[in-house]
Amino acid sequence: MAAAILTLLIWAYLLLARGNFWLIQRPSAGLRTGRPARIAVIIPARDEADVIGKPVQSLLQQTGGHTLRIFLVDDGSSDGTAAVARDAAHAIGRSADLAIVQAQPLPAGWSGKLWALQQGVEQAEQWRPDFYLFTDADVVHAPENVSRLGAIAEAETRDLVSFMVKLHCETAAEKLLIPAFVYFFFKLYPPAWIADPKRSAAGAAGGCMLIRPAALLAAGGIAAIRGEVIDDCALAAAVKRQGGRLWLGASDSAGSIRPYGGFAGIGRMISRSAFNQLRHSLWLLLIAAAGMIATYFLPVGLTIFSHRLAPALVSGVAWLLMTISFLPILRMYRLSPLLSLALPLIALFYLGATIHSAWRYWAGRGGEWKGRFQDPVRERHSTGG
């Protein structure tokens, strides 16, 4: 009975006391476009020729009266990324609003993406923008997306506004696993807590972040987070420590066009940063595994296999709360609510990917992305992490 009560308490806490993360905060439809602003869009790009054209065109066709200039940092691409971006801008008559920055060799201690962003900022600051927009090379923006970001920043006096963009979700594996990625992200970083200046919680979604230059400068600039793997949340934390105000939510006005493919591709995406999230600690990995078991597997096991009615009923309520919590994100992705019943199995996949992330890190292959290992072993690890 004690185990059943534990599962119910866990899910009561998650639904009622963790910032309503599961309701998936989204921008208000009634937001008014703020004053026209100069927005420097910085895109780090390494071998992105297959996707870069549409994002560039989408950004150059934004509505709302803002003046946008794109600074695309070509990070050693070998596939003609810069040429594809130029052709895309030329095709809509906006070549003058695209600047290609050739990245310099990667210095020690920097991740590739952050070194690219740093060089983009150095070029863009000469243009004296009101905001920087950091966005990924695979993210296509609806015409009103940048105006929505700016409207939130102005209406709520936020220094960093970020959208968790709608991720690619077409294959069977993506439909099963990608909504859960967003769900687990918001569980770790509840938007209501992030927006609350009285709480230390800080997070952002790196695919689409609007930040005021003064806030970036006060946080120490990109150099302050130069070696971070989970760089978006590290930047948000640096901004909030300096008194900056944050806003994080989900939006379908921007979406990734990069396919994850099957289970292996999604597993690699999770493994890239999962063990870094646990600060490379074996103890935290064991605690996380125990927490996942108690949260997602125990309610199901007790409901189905308990020989006593009371524990089965109590754990059944916990399972019901779990199922309910997953429905809003499935609705956002326009998927069947029946997929909520698969959440325990989905959690098992994520747990496996987290363990794989630890193995990759200890093997010296942590944070692998486009030929770089961005989460190297920096010191000998004990079980204390």
C-alpha positions in Angstrom: 0.0 0.0 0.0 2.9 2.4 0.8 4.2 2.1 -2.8 0.8 2.8 -4.2 0.4 5.9 -2.1 3.9 7.0 -3.1 2.9 6.9 -6.8 -0.2 8.9 -6.1 1.7 11.5 -4.2 4.3 11.8 -7.1 1.6 12.4 -9.7 -0.4 14.7 -7.5 2.7 16.8 -7.0 3.5 16.8 -10.8 0.0 17.9 -11.8 -0.7 20.3 -9.0 2.5 21.7 -7.7 5.1 21.8 -10.6 4.1 24.9 -12.3 1.3 23.3 -14.4 4.1 22.3 -16.8 1.9 19.7 -18.5 -0.6 22.3 -19.7 2.1 23.5 -22.2 2.3 27.3 -22.1 1.8 28.9 -25.5 1.7 32.6 -26.7 -1.5 34.4 -26.3 -3.4 34.9 -29.6 -4.3 38.4 -28.5 -0.8 39.7 -28.4 -0.4 43.0 -30.2 2.7 43.7 -32.3 5.1 45.8 -30.4 7.0 48.8 -31.8 9.2 48.2 -34.8 12.6 46.9 -33.8 16.0 46.1 -35.4 16.5 42.4 -35.0 19.8 40.7 -35.8 19.1 37.0 -36.6 22.1 34.8 -35.9 22.2 31.3 -37.4 25.1 28.9 -36.7 25.3 26.5 -39.7 27.5 23.5 -40.2 26.7 21.4 -43.3 23.1 22.5 -43.5 22.7 22.7 -47.2 19.7 20.3 -47.2 17.6 22.5 -44.9 19.0 26.1 -44.8 17.0 27.5 -47.7 13.5 27.5 -46.3 14.5 29.0 -42.8 16.4 31.8 -44.5 13.4 32.7 -46.7 11.0 32.4 -43.8 13.0 34.9 -41.7 13.3 37.4 -44.6 9.5 37.3 -45.1 8.5 38.2 -41.6 5.5 40.5 -41.0 5.1 43.1 -38.2 7.2 46.0 -39.4 10.5 44.9 -37.8 13.8 45.3 -39.7 15.6 41.9 -39.8 19.1 41.2 -41.0 20.5 37.6 -41.0 24.0 36.8 -39.9 24.6 33.3 -41.0 27.8 31.8 -39.5 29.2 29.2 -41.9 31.0 26.9 -39.4 33.4 25.0 -41.7 30.7 23.6 -44.0 31.8 21.3 -46.8 28.4 21.0 -48.6 27.9 24.5 -49.9 25.7 25.7 -47.1 26.5 29.4 -47.7 25.8 29.2 -51.4 22.4 27.6 -50.8 21.5 30.4 -48.2 22.6 33.1 -50.7 20.5 31.5 -53.5 17.5 31.4 -51.2 17.8 35.1 -50.3 18.4 36.0 -53.9 15.3 34.1 -55.0 13.1 36.5 -53.0 15.1 39.6 -53.7 16.5 40.0 -50.2 20.2 39.3 -50.8 21.2 42.6 -49.1 19.7 41.4 -45.8 21.8 38.2 -45.5 25.4 38.4 -44.3 27.6 35.3 -44.5 30.2 35.1 -41.7 33.0 32.6 -42.2 33.8 31.0 -38.9 37.3 31.0 -37.6 39.0 27.8 -36.3 37.4 26.5 -33.1 39.4 27.6 -30.0 40.0 25.2 -27.1 37.2 25.3 -24.5 34.4 26.3 -26.9 31.6 24.3 -28.4 31.2 24.6 -32.1 27.7 26.2 -31.9 28.6 28.7 -29.3 31.8 29.8 -31.1 29.7 30.3 -34.2 27.1 32.4 -32.2 30.0 34.4 -30.7 31.2 35.4 -34.1 27.7 36.2 -35.3 27.2 38.5 -32.3 30.5 40.2 -33.0 29.4 41.0 -36.5 25.8 41.9 -35.6 26.6 44.2 -32.7 28.0 46.7 -35.3 24.5 46.9 -36.7 23.2 48.1 -33.3 20.2 45.8 -33.1 17.4 46.1 -30.5 17.4 42.3 -30.2 19.3 39.2 -31.2 17.4 36.3 -32.5 19.3 33.0 -32.1 17.8 30.3 -34.2 18.8 27.0 -35.6 19.5 26.3 -39.3 16.6 23.8 -39.6 13.8 26.0 -38.1 11.2 27.5 -40.4 9.4 30.6 -39.0 5.8 31.5 -39.8 5.4 35.1 -41.0 4.2 36.3 -37.6 6.7 34.4 -35.4 9.3 37.0 -34.8 6.6 39.6 -34.1 5.1 37.2 -31.5 8.5 37.0 -29.8 8.9 40.7 -29.8 5.4 41.3 -28.6 6.0 39.1 -25.5 9.3 40.8 -24.8 7.6 44.3 -25.0 4.3 43.5 -23.3 5.8 41.6 -20.4 9.2 43.4 -20.3 11.1 40.2 -20.8 14.8 40.1 -21.6 14.9 36.6 -23.1 11.9 35.1 -24.8 12.1 31.6 -26.3 9.8 29.2 -28.1 10.1 25.4 -28.0 9.5 25.1 -31.7 7.3 22.3 -33.1 9.7 19.4 -33.8 9.6 17.2 -36.9 7.0 14.5 -36.2 6.0 12.4 -39.2 7.5 8.9 -38.9 6.1 6.3 -36.5 9.1 6.6 -34.2 8.8 10.4 -34.2 5.1 10.3 -33.3 5.7 8.0 -30.4 8.8 9.7 -29.0 9.0 13.4 -30.0 6.0 14.8 -28.1 7.5 13.2 -25.0 10.8 15.1 -25.6 8.8 18.4 -25.2 6.8 17.0 -22.3 10.0 16.0 -20.4 11.7 19.2 -21.2 8.9 21.3 -19.7 8.8 19.0 -16.7 12.4 19.8 -16.0 11.9 23.5 -16.8 8.4 24.5 -15.9 7.7 27.8 -17.8 5.7 29.3 -14.9 8.7 28.9 -12.6 11.1 30.3 -15.3 8.9 33.4 -15.7 8.8 34.0 -11.9 11.6 36.3 -10.9 11.3 35.0 -7.3 12.4 31.5 -8.4 15.8 30.4 -9.5 14.5 28.1 -12.2 15.8 29.1 -15.6 15.5 27.6 -19.0 15.2 28.4 -22.7 14.8 26.5 -26.0 17.8 27.2 -28.2 16.0 26.8 -31.5 14.3 30.1 -31.2 15.5 32.7 -28.6 15.0 36.4 -28.7 17.4 38.3 -26.3 18.1 41.9 -25.6 21.8 42.9 -26.2 22.0 44.5 -22.8 20.9 41.3 -21.1 23.4 39.3 -23.1 26.2 41.7 -22.1 25.2 41.7 -18.4 25.2 37.9 -18.4 28.8 37.8 -19.6 28.1 37.3 -23.3 28.4 34.0 -25.2 31.9 33.6 -23.7 30.3 33.0 -20.2 28.8 29.7 -21.4 31.4 28.8 -24.1 31.8 25.2 -23.1 28.2 24.4 -22.2 26.5 21.5 -23.9 23.0 22.5 -22.9 23.8 26.0 -23.9 20.3 27.5 -24.1 19.4 26.8 -20.5 22.9 27.9 -19.4 22.3 31.2 -21.1 18.9 31.6 -19.5 20.4 30.9 -16.1 23.2 33.5 -16.7 20.6 36.1 -17.7 18.3 35.4 -14.7 21.2 35.5 -12.2 21.8 39.1 -13.4 18.1 40.0 -12.8 16.9 39.4 -16.3 13.3 38.3 -16.9 12.6 35.2 -18.9 9.7 33.7 -20.9 9.5 30.2 -22.2 6.7 28.5 -24.0 5.8 26.2 -26.9 4.7 27.5 -30.3 3.7 26.0 -33.7 4.5 29.2 -35.5 8.0 27.9 -35.8 9.0 24.3 -36.6 12.0 22.2 -37.3 12.2 20.5 -40.7 15.1 18.3 -39.7 13.8 14.7 -39.6 14.9 12.4 -36.8 14.0 9.3 -38.7 13.7 6.1 -36.6 14.3 5.1 -33.1 18.1 5.1 -33.4 18.2 8.8 -34.6 15.9 9.9 -31.8 18.0 7.9 -29.3 21.2 9.7 -30.5 19.4 13.1 -30.1 18.5 12.3 -26.5 21.9 10.8 -25.7 23.8 13.9 -26.9 23.0 15.8 -23.7 21.2 13.6 -21.2 24.2 12.7 -19.0 25.4 16.3 -19.1 22.0 17.2 -17.6 22.9 14.9 -14.7 26.3 16.6 -14.3 28.1 13.4 -15.3 27.3 11.9 -11.9 26.7 8.1 -11.5 24.8 8.8 -8.4 22.4 11.2 -10.1 22.0 8.7 -12.9 21.0 6.0 -10.4 18.6 8.5 -8.6 17.1 9.5 -12.0 16.6 5.8 -12.9 14.9 5.1 -9.6 12.7 8.2 -10.0 11.7 7.1 -13.5 10.8 3.6 -12.3 8.7 5.0 -9.4 7.0 7.6 -11.5 6.2 5.8 -14.8 6.5 2.0 -14.2 5.3 1.5 -10.6 1.8 2.8 -11.1 1.2 0.5 -14.0 2.7 -2.5 -12.3 0.8 -2.1 -9.1 -2.5 -1.5 -10.9 -2.2 -4.6 -13.1 -0.4 -7.0 -10.7 -1.5 -6.1 -7.2 -3.5 -8.8 -5.5 -5.3 -6.3 -3.2 -8.0 -3.9 -4.3 -6.9 -0.8 -2.3 -3.3 -0.6 -3.7 -4.6 -1.3 -7.2 -7.2 1.5 -7.0 -4.7 4.0 -5.6 -2.0 3.2 -8.2 -4.7 3.2 -10.8 -5.6 6.8 -10.0 -1.9 7.7 -10.3 -1.8 6.0 -13.7 -4.9 8.0 -14.7 -3.2 11.3 -13.7 -0.1 10.3 -15.7 -2.2 9.6 -18.7 -4.1 12.9 -18.4 -0.8 14.9 -18.1 0.3 13.7 -21.5 -2.8 14.7 -23.4 -2.1 18.5 -23.9 1.1 17.8 -25.8 -0.5 15.1 -27.9 -3.2 17.6 -28.8 -0.6 20.1 -29.8 1.0 17.6 -32.2 -2.5 16.5 -33.4 -1.9 12.9 -32.3 -4.3 10.3 -30.9 -4.9 10.6 -27.2 -4.5 6.8 -27.0 -0.8 7.4 -27.3 -0.9 8.6 -23.7 -1.2 5.0 -22.6 2.2 4.4 -24.1 3.9 6.9 -21.8 5.5 4.3 -19.5 7.1 2.6 -22.5 8.2 5.9 -23.9 9.8 6.7 -20.5 11.6 3.3 -20.7 13.1 4.4 -24.0 14.3 7.7 -22.6 15.8 6.0 -19.6 17.7 3.7 -21.9 18.9 6.6 -23.9 20.1 8.4 -20.8 22.1 5.3 -19.7 23.5 5.2 -23.3 24.5 8.8 -22.9 26.5 8.0 -19.8 28.2 5.2 -21.6 29.1 7.5 -24.6 30.5 10.1 -22.2 32.7 7.6 -20.4 33.9 6.3 -23.7 35.0 9.8 -24.7 32.3 10.3 -27.3 29.9 12.6 -25.3 27.9 15.3 -27.0 28.6 14.1 -30.5 27.4 16.4 -33.2 28.6 16.6 -36.8 32.0 15.2 -36.2 32.7 16.9 -32.9 32.5 15.6 -29.4 31.3 18.5 -27.4 31.1 16.9 -24.0 34.6 15.5 -23.4 35.7 13.8 -20.2 37.5 16.6 -18.4 38.7 14.6 -15.3 38.7 11.2 -13.8 35.2 10.4 -12.5 34.3 8.5 -9.4 30.8 7.4 -8.4 30.4 10.8 -6.8 30.4 12.4 -10.3 
